[in-house]
């Protein structure tokens, strides 16, 4: 088995184990192991699969399958800015898809997408696949994207079963970013999610791409030189 195939297997195990432990197996395992025991099991499995995948990713030599046109970099960086805004919006406001007891009219980022954190991961994955053109990164990023998209669907199903109000929330919002606005379920003013996610996301985008990427990953963010 090649290293790339092994990487794909590890990513696949991470995605499958994460979804199983997060949804169908969560309740019976919590009942058997307790909340603390389940948290330990969940962490060990996640760290074991994803940690091994990231370590293997670092060991596989990087190579390019195509040359990314220079014209792609500016749009890609703009998409990453949106991803950072979505992420900040997801952690600075209650999310009915992830938190119990959150009701009422959709606000802020929820009017753009009810799964802002997961879509930030999807956009991150898409940008990295296009800009790096690296088989190892394509495998890793596609796994993260699959995990995020599958997770959103399973979250919606679980929340509908747990909370009768969630179906109404789904009717007023959209899974795909901006779809609720384009279809008239949310007003055009919903394009502005608030100062906190926009300013916070832009600041995080600038700091991470300009400095943090090199520090954490060891290489500059692709295309950042075009911004200078």
Secondary structure, DSSP 8 states (H G I E B T S, - for coil): --HHHHHHHHHHHHHHHHHHHHTTTHHHHHHHHHHHHHHHHHHHHHHHHHHHHHHHHHHS----SS---THHHHHHHHHHHHHHHHHHHHHSS--TTTSTT--SS--GGGGT-TTHHHHHHHHHHHHHHHHH--HHHHHHHHHHHHHHHHHHHHHHHHHHHH-TTHHHHHHHS-SSTTHHHHTTSS-GGGG---HHHHHHHHHHHHHIIIIIHHHHHSS--TTGGGG-
